[in-house]
Amino acid sequence: MKAVVYDRYGGPEVLRVEDVPTPAPTADQVLIKVAATSVNLSDWECLRGSPAYARIGGLRSPARRTLGSDVAGVVTDVGGGVTRFRVGDEVYGDNLALKGGFAEYAVVPESALALKPSGLSFAAASTIPQAGAIALQGTRWATAGDRVLINGAGGGSGSFAIQLAKQAGAYVTGVDNGGKLDFMRSVGADDVLDYRKDDFTRTAQPYDLVLDLVAHRSVYAYRRALARRGRYRCVGGSVRTLLRVLTAGSLLGVVSGRSIGVLAVKQGPGHFTRLGDLCANGSVAIHVDRTFALDQVPAALAYVGEGLALGKVVVLPT
């Protein structure tokens, strides 16, 4: 089979398409013929080996030669212990532990997969698992009348989070680069900010909930952005910022009557299938900005890594 592989950290230029053996599933795995794999910022980070947490399991060289975790496809083989799926099932899931989605076939743990809703295409389903889990968990505190801000709202997780917060009845502000302002409005943001011109931590009215997908400010700035009893949660960012949020941020939050912390995202079908159902019935919209072929994976990763994608980008292996 064909797969996009890399052997050292770097930019898109270290990626190449190779013919490699088709993997065989072990007892608790299934083999799927990949129909679509969406690109996540985590793929870009693992390609570059930065931030440092992207090197977990492979300090000097990548632990997995093929990236791509959010997969959708058709089951072609099952391991001896698999009970939930059979050959021919259409499935989707976040294969974060094994990756391998930028290929024609991938092995995935049974526990990472769910049956694909019939109302969704493979491309649409592949956008949901990782981004959807972040959006669902990051907006679960939003209630009617809240002021909610999402930093990095023009990408996959952010565009889902805007819609979920709006459904909860919140007034939503989206923050991203100037090229994404109209897109954030189109998915429901009440207000939008260009981070290159506006500092959301210095707005006139503080926020009840801040979901930060690209954390890099000080914990004092995050405290300033929050209303009394407000909540700040970050998902991505520099290691230094994440450590400060976990330590000084937690303490500062307690003494100031606010909650400041890192969002520990739970993985697995139980944490993304609700969004899959909402997308299938039309309650939440999926925006696929662009699709790329397997030999265009370097360009797809660069497009996401450089902050250009509006919503999600999807790779179609065949």
Secondary structure, DSSP 8 states (H G I E B T S, - for coil): -EEEE-SS--SGGG-EEEE-------TTEEEEEEEEEEE-HHHHHHHHT-SGGGGTT-SSS-S-SS---EEEEEEEEE-TT--S--TT-EEEEE-TTT---SBSEEEEEGGGEEE--TTS-HHHHHTSHHHHHHHHHHTTT--TT-EEEEETTTBHHHHHHHHHHHHTT-EEEEEE-GGGHHHHHHTT-SEEEETTT--GGG-SS-EEEEEESSB-S-HHHHHHHEEEEEEEEE-SB-HHHHHHIIIIIHHHHHHHT-EEEE-----SGGGTHHHHHHHHTTSS---EEEEEEGGGHHHHHHHHHTT--SBEEEEE--
